[in-house]
Amino acid sequence: MKKNMGNLDRILRIVVAIVIAVLYFTNTISGTLAAVLGLLAIVFVLTSTISFCPLYLPFGISTCPKDEA
């Protein structure tokens, strides 16, 4: 797998996942919305960990600097 996520992209995804977790644990979100956003947060953390987003691939998107790509 070729990396296609830069550092800023990875950091933003982690921050969004943390915000979703805080909203869930403070009972601001619940039910179906919490489940959907929780799944999204898990996907964001996983893609940030491996620096690869499968949705970027078909569109040819890469947020990596040129020397890392």
Backbone hydrogen bonds in HBPLUS format (Angstrom, degrees):
<---DONOR---> <-ACCEPTOR-->    atom                        ^
c    i                          cat <-CA-CA->   ^        H-A-AA   ^      H-
h    n   atom  resd res      DA  || num        DHA   H-A  angle D-A-AA Bond
n    s   type  num  typ     dist DA aas  dist angle  dist       angle   num
A0004-ASN N   A0051-SER O   3.11 MM  47  6.42 150.7  2.20 150.3 159.4     1
A0063-THR N   A0004-ASN O   3.07 MM  59  5.92 164.5  2.10 128.7 127.6     2
A0010-ARG N   A0006-GLY O   3.06 MM   4  6.34 159.7  2.10 151.6 157.5     3
A0011-ILE N   A0007-ASN O   2.90 MM   4  6.11 162.5  1.93 155.4 159.8     4
A0012-LEU N   A0008-LEU O   2.95 MM   4  6.12 166.1  1.97 153.0 156.6     5
A0013-ARG N   A0009-ASP O   3.10 MM   4  6.28 156.2  2.16 146.4 152.5     6
A0014-ILE N   A0010-ARG O   3.08 MM   4  6.33 155.6  2.14 147.8 154.1     7
A0015-VAL N   A0011-ILE O   2.92 MM   4  6.18 160.8  1.95 154.3 159.7     8
A0016-VAL N   A0012-LEU O   2.96 MM   4  6.16 160.7  1.99 148.5 153.5     9
A0017-ALA N   A0013-ARG O   2.99 MM   4  6.20 155.7  2.05 143.7 150.5    10
A0018-ILE N   A0014-ILE O   2.93 MM   4  6.20 152.0  2.01 148.5 156.2    11
A0019-VAL N   A0015-VAL O   2.93 MM   4  6.20 159.0  1.97 152.0 157.6    12
A0020-ILE N   A0016-VAL O   2.97 MM   4  6.23 159.2  2.02 149.8 155.2    13
A0021-ALA N   A0017-ALA O   2.99 MM   4  6.22 156.6  2.04 144.0 150.6    14
A0022-VAL N   A0018-ILE O   2.89 MM   4  6.17 159.6  1.94 153.0 158.2    15
A0023-LEU N   A0019-VAL O   2.93 MM   4  6.16 163.4  1.96 151.7 156.2    16
A0024-TYR N   A0020-ILE O   2.95 MM   4  6.16 151.5  2.03 146.7 154.6    17
A0025-PHE N   A0021-ALA O   2.90 MM   4  6.13 169.2  1.92 156.7 158.9    18
A0026-THR N   A0022-VAL O   2.99 MM   4  6.04 132.0  2.22 145.2 156.2    19
A0028-THR N   A0023-LEU O   2.91 MM   5  5.10 148.4  2.01 164.1 165.8    20
A0029-ILE N   A0023-LEU O   3.39 MM   6  5.91 150.8  2.49 124.2 124.1    21
A0027-ASN N   A0024-TYR O   3.02 MM   3  5.13 157.2  2.08 109.5 113.4    22
A0035-ALA N   A0031-GLY O   3.12 MM   4  6.46 153.3  2.19 147.6 155.4    23
A0036-VAL N   A0032-THR O   2.92 MM   4  6.17 166.2  1.94 158.8 161.5    24
A0037-LEU N   A0033-LEU O   2.92 MM   4  6.03 171.3  1.92 154.3 157.3    25
A0038-GLY N   A0034-ALA O   2.79 MM   4  5.74 145.6  1.91 138.2 148.7    26
A0039-LEU N   A0035-ALA O   2.99 MM   4  6.17 155.5  2.05 144.8 150.5    27
A0040-LEU N   A0036-VAL O   3.00 MM   4  6.28 156.2  2.06 146.5 153.4    28
A0041-ALA N   A0037-LEU O   2.85 MM   4  6.07 152.1  1.92 144.6 152.1    29
A0042-ILE N   A0038-GLY O   2.99 MM   4  6.27 153.7  2.06 146.2 152.8    30
A0043-VAL N   A0039-LEU O   3.01 MM   4  6.29 159.2  2.05 149.3 154.8    31
A0044-PHE N   A0040-LEU O   2.89 MM   4  6.14 157.8  1.94 149.5 155.9    32
A0045-VAL N   A0041-ALA O   2.98 MM   4  6.22 157.7  2.03 148.4 153.7    33
A0046-LEU N   A0042-ILE O   2.97 MM   4  6.20 164.3  1.99 151.6 156.0    34
A0047-THR N   A0043-VAL O   2.88 MM   4  6.04 170.4  1.89 156.8 159.4    35
A0048-SER N   A0044-PHE O   2.96 MM   4  5.98 149.1  2.06 140.6 149.5    36
A0049-THR N   A0045-VAL O   2.96 MM   4  6.10 148.3  2.06 144.4 152.7    37
A0050-ILE N   A0046-LEU O   3.17 MM   4  6.49 155.5  2.24 150.5 155.3    38
A0051-SER N   A0047-THR O   2.88 MM   4  5.69 115.9  2.30 134.2 149.4    39
A0052-PHE N   A0047-THR O   3.28 MM   5  5.45 139.6  2.45 142.2 149.5    40
A0056-TYR N   A0053-CYS O   3.11 MM   3  5.56 147.9  2.22 111.0 119.8    41
A0059-PHE N   A0056-TYR O   3.20 MM   3  5.50 128.5  2.49 105.3 118.6    42
A0060-GLY N   A0056-TYR O   3.00 MM   4  6.00 111.3  2.49 146.2 164.2    43
A0061-ILE N   A0056-TYR O   3.07 MM   5  4.88 155.5  2.14 142.2 140.4    44
A0060-GLY N   A0057-LEU O   3.15 MM   3  5.17 157.6  2.20 105.4 112.3    45
A0068-GLU N   A0065-PRO O   3.09 MM   3  5.61 141.2  2.25 114.1 124.3    46
A0069-ALA N   A0065-PRO O   3.24 MM   4  6.47 145.4  2.37 152.8 162.9    47
